């Protein structure tokens, strides 16, 4: 960003406040897929929307894309209502759906030609196909493409109009590692040139690689949002090991005091969660050396996005995560 | 893969881009390619009307042995045009909407710049074009072979044709909402096809029906639009003496109103129940 950066004054590229989306009738027969979602994506930012299956990612994306109207709440993309002002918004955005959408009996080139006719200021078709490495497949019918090739065709069509805001619903699902790396490179380039990107993904590494910020959805809401560091902050580090058996019993073995740490046991397997990894580990290892205890399968790791994600996914409706504490042992204090 | 070269927008490529006409053209071209590659649909659209034509004349002759040649020929002509419109526009298009919805093509198109009506209209382009072509050929051939009179009121014919197309496209969209697969379109389109063939004066002239039945058939969805074609061409719907250009307006007024009403109702119902993506 240069000195003329006005992003702090411009309205955000995407702003959603209190979004609700309900399927089916009122009462128990219906289903609330999105339940009070707030989300902001600044101009030029790449935000990754994460969540388990059924968390409401695609339902949310469809509201922001204007494919459906929210049951309640407000959404703006580039200052426009994506549902009611769809016609004005469409020339400025590009959308890649989670699957399909191209007739199987048209060739890649024919699909590109059709979409050129539907897109203001479209790139040349071959340029778009070249971006995703499909140029040599132009004469192939869509139904004969592999799953990964279809994803790339979908991406090429989303890029056809040089969009200011790009929506990518699981862009790399079904791609082989090489194609995925190429798609990541492409998305990074678009991002570097100022395209705002909202993408959903199942792959945490994809979010860590690409995203400026991420939002983790759970049960129709954003459960955590921020940079990777911000989302991880406040999550405990984790130490795990197995206690040796002594005289057929290991339960009686008392661990040393580990201030601030939460200890849980699953049989012999002990897990320690701590916000001071170094001091907790020092205490534990000193005790083990002194007691001559061999800690089997010792593993110590800082908080990771995966841990944060799994903790959110495992949590109930409440926003805070309560660590389960079955069969607590040895928190001798 | 190559790198993204530039984010600046160059001058618009493609001459017709950005207009309704351009989008209809793009969609229509793709849909035409698909129709030409779908042998089943192409056969239905091309061959079926021709086969039907052969049977109609003898059928009509049996029913109305005392009818004049002009009456018989005018019924035959409108019957043929009506059948072409029913099968090529209504039936064919229902299957096309179901197929595109199943492939998520309709949903994907709504992520682009095309408006909802443009998507539905663009998909209808080849069916409508083919039907109009067949109507022109069959109508022209009929006029030449049967020595038909020059149309009394071409404007009325055009109005009837337009209302008929709107009605049938909307009915196709509506029927597709209740059709899960292309195969089942053969069943879900039967009610409209049967009612319109037998009740709207295509195979059985209303003038040959018992009075009460004819009155009911007169208000069926497709009847007024077909009657407009007939009055516009022959100056009468077969129940009264033929009129001229001026007289045909008065003759056609009720049908014009009723046809507009039905077209409006069908469009409303299609908008209300149409589905852009398969049920989850």
Interface residues (C-beta under 8 A of the other chain):
Chain A: X65 X67 X87 X90 X91 X95 X97 X99 X100 X101 X102 X103 X104 X105 X106 X110 X111 X113 X114 X115 X116 X117 X118 X119 X120 X121 X122 X123 X124 X127 X130 X131 X132 X133 X161 X162 X182 X185 X186 X189 X190 X193 X194 X195
Chain B: X1 X2 X3 X4 X5 X7 X9 X10 X12 X13 X14 X16 X17 X18 X22 X23 X25 X26 X27 X29 X30 X33 X34 X37 X38 X100 X103 X104 X105 X107 X108 X109 X110 X111 X112 X113 X114 X115
